[in-house]
Amino acid sequence: MDKEEKDYNHSVGLNRLLQIKLANSIFAVIFLVAGIVYEIVFQQHQISQLIIAIGAISVALPIFVSGLRGVLDREGRFMTEQLVSLAILGSMIEGDFIVATIIPVIMVFGHLLEEKSIMGIEEAISSLKKLHSRHARIRQDGIETMIEPEELKLDDLVICYPGEIIPADGLVCEGDSLVNQAPITGESVPVEVFTGTTVYAGTVNLSGKITIRVDHLNSDTLLNKIVGLLKEAERSKAPIIKLVEKYVSLYFPFVIMVAATTLFVTSDIGRAIAILIISCPCALILASPTAMIAALVRSSRHGIMIKNTAFLELLAEVDTLIFDKTGTVTYGKLEIEEILTQNCCSRQQLLEHAAFCASGSLHPVSTAIRNYAHEHKIKITIPTSHKEMHGRGVIAESATERFYLGKLSWICETIGINAEQDQLQNGSTSVWIANQQKLLGEITFADKPRPEMHEAIASCRKLGIKNVYLLTGDKKEIGDRIGEFLGIDGTLSQCLPEDKLNFVNQKKAEGCKVLFVGDGINDALALKASDVGVAIARGGSDIAIQNSDITLNSDSLLNLPKMLRLSALTHATINQNILIGTSFSLFMIGLAALGIITPVVGAIAHNLGSVFVVLNSARMLKKEE
């Protein structure tokens, strides 16, 4: 039996147990009403009590069983059942079978409410599963065939028409379209995709027919990874949850002592029963899980996948933020920064000549030129002859002309003119374009910082980050240029993976709580060593994602301050819940000890504390930024 099947069976088992409890409650209520009616009509008290007692025993029996299990359970998971069992037994001994019926019925409906309150994560998982495409259309030998997404293999060509859900992760190899990626990345605006663009299973193709080359099997898609992370996070426990459970385990003997003292002083078993009922620590037990689950659901809406709820707690403590540069702070790809023309060549002509040369090259500079041409509707003509000179440039020919794209020194040597040597200025690199007689112009490139970086860093500083550092494998002038532009506190250049690891360990040794953000294979060691490691899933390496604690499905780093705010909000909500649960319980225990609250009222009031905690946690889902 695989993991998915086990999870499904577990879910079915829980639902079945709830159905049994609910059926027992309905059965008990029917017998309660029948017993009361029988006594009113026939004036037979003993038979009436027997009828009510049958209903009371039927609904109380599962609670008694759980209470007995709790005697052997060291984690205090059945404390509520133990307290309620004592209260029910006390009512039965006193001969009050009406109260002995009403108490467990109210408790069952209270548990149904609590179960519903912690189902948010299941609903999130369920909604993600609905994103799976039911079929995949593949092209084999020029023929379109429909298969199950699970049958897709690497390098299969999948055809997706407008309005269809994309069935697999892969690269667009034909066509262009707009794709709604909101369910996966949290981006509200549809993304334009074209040849070479990565698309994800579960996203929706909106406007054009595209052909996708599969690069991840169905079990390894980003969508299925998200589902797995949600399940893993749901099962995890943050330190604060374990702390609450520890204190709750000390709560049981305290309640027994208070109830026994009240019974001894007042000789009123009703007061003792009311104390046992009202003392059930459901609100306190729910204080942390409901807030954590609300945080997980909310973070998933923004494309923030938290692997373990412990990292929500650690996020509140971080004071040092370390970025990898390439692919994290920057896009990890060259973009055209400046276009300079000369010798009477227009900007349009220069770009057409550059695209002509770049059309058959896989070099990052050529890719940047093609992307720019695509975005700006520049005509790309395919050369009749194309020759790439490794480390120097490209020669492209048409029927009538020959053009050169590459290093200035190589071009000048090739066409026999004098000029300055190749340039590297201000952290940027450049290439030149020439025909057979003269230079036509220069195109300068840079791996540009993401436009949201200034805002993201400023917001993180406001949320408690004291120092921000940049680590890069690039030359010092490139790293310093980016660091100075972003106002970063320190930059370390020409880093190997172990250099990044050593820097993280150095900061931790200085007493810093480190949040590291990266996306590459060379970031894996630093991600693992940091207090909290955040990986960029979109375009990032699988190794980096596996070694991270939190994954951002969107490459927008504005999600970093969102994470920090969510951590602070979660902490505040948990503290509020603990205060609500503790204060409410102590107040109601006092009223029960004074005889103001009856056992039945206590059963109702006990559930109010849980309701307040659940509603307070639910507010987190409404406070969207």
Sequence and secondary structure as in RCSB ss.txt:
>XXXX:A:sequence
MDKEEKDYNHSVGLNRLLQIKLANSIFAVIFLVAGIVYEIVFQQHQISQLIIAIGAISVALPIFVSGLRGVLDRE
GRFMTEQLVSLAILGSMIEGDFIVATIIPVIMVFGHLLEEKSIMGIEEAISSLKKLHSRHARIRQDGIETMIEPE
ELKLDDLVICYPGEIIPADGLVCEGDSLVNQAPITGESVPVEVFTGTTVYAGTVNLSGKITIRVDHLNSDTLLNK
IVGLLKEAERSKAPIIKLVEKYVSLYFPFVIMVAATTLFVTSDIGRAIAILIISCPCALILASPTAMIAALVRSS
RHGIMIKNTAFLELLAEVDTLIFDKTGTVTYGKLEIEEILTQNCCSRQQLLEHAAFCASGSLHPVSTAIRNYAHE
HKIKITIPTSHKEMHGRGVIAESATERFYLGKLSWICETIGINAEQDQLQNGSTSVWIANQQKLLGEITFADKPR
PEMHEAIASCRKLGIKNVYLLTGDKKEIGDRIGEFLGIDGTLSQCLPEDKLNFVNQKKAEGCKVLFVGDGINDAL
ALKASDVGVAIARGGSDIAIQNSDITLNSDSLLNLPKMLRLSALTHATINQNILIGTSFSLFMIGLAALGIITPV
VGAIAHNLGSVFVVLNSARMLKKEE
>XXXX:A:secstr
  HHHHHHHHHHHHHHHHHHHHHHHHHHHHHHHHHHHHHHHH  HHHHHHHHHHHHHHHHHHHHHHHHHHHH TT
 TTHHHHHHHHHHHHHHHHT HHHHHHHHHHHHHHHHHHHHHT HHHHHHHHHHTTS S EEEEETTEEEEE GG
G  TT EEEE TT B  S EEEEE  EEEE HHHH  SS EEE TT EE TT EE SS EEEEE S GGGSHHHH
HHHHHHHHHH   HHHHHHHHHHHHHHHHHHHHHHHHHHHH  HHHHHHHHHHT THHHHHHHHHHHHHHHHHHH
HTTEEES THHHHHHTT  EEEEEIIIIIB SS EEEEEEE TT  HHHHHHHHHHHHTT  SHHHHHHHHHHHH
TT      SEEEEETTTEEEEE SS EEEEE HHHHHHHHT       EETTEEEEEEE SSSEEEEEEEE  B 
TTHHHHHHHHHHTT  EEEEE SS HHHHHHHHHHHT SEEE S  HHHHHHHHHHHHHTT  EEEEE SGGGHH
HHHHSSEEEEE TT  HHHHHT SEEESS  TTHHHHHHHHHHHHHHHHHHHHHHHHHHHHHHHHHHHTT S HH
HHHHHHHHHHHHHHHHHHGGGT   
